[in-house]
Amino acid sequence: MAGARKCKVALGKEERDHLDSPVYVKSSKEHGKRAHIPHLADEGEYAGKRFSDLEIAGVTGSHATTVERVRRRCVMEGLEAALERREQVNRKKPVLDGDAEAKLVFPCCGEPPEGYASWTLSLPADEMA
């Protein structure tokens, strides 16, 4: 059976109503898209028409791989996990904390130093030193 889904989303009535709530309908574009995917991928007793991943991708404006990943997370980790983005574990730690960043940016709010028409990337670093 080519194209058979390994992870089938089966939402209950409460979960479908939760996805239809104004929180997800009027949320950010990305969050609304992630809420729309499980709604369309639902194959439970309260589901309507069955959509393929390509059809869902076309409706939501995402890629078919994204649809498959969100559907898999919905089945494996739950609906709420599928709606939220994962934390990036390999993310670099910021070089500057909030105070240092404020000290770096603050001089740029004023006039540039004499001899310069505008601020350059190296000027604020020179001001900090």
Salt bridges, closest charged atoms under 4 A:
ASP17 OD2 - LYS13 NZ 3.77
ASP20 OD1 - HIS39 NE2 3.00
GLU30 OE2 - ARG34 NE 3.45
ASP42 OD2 - ARG16 NH1 2.75
GLU43 OE2 - ARG5 NH1 2.74
GLU43 OE2 - ARG50 NE 3.41
ASP53 OD1 - ARG5 NH2 3.37
ASP53 OD2 - ARG71 NH2 2.50
GLU55 OE2 - LYS49 NZ 3.94
GLU68 OE1 - ARG72 NH2 2.48
GLU77 OE1 - ARG73 NE 3.47
GLU77 OE2 - ARG86 NH2 2.83
GLU80 OE2 - HIS18 NE2 2.96
GLU84 OE2 - HIS31 NE2 3.68
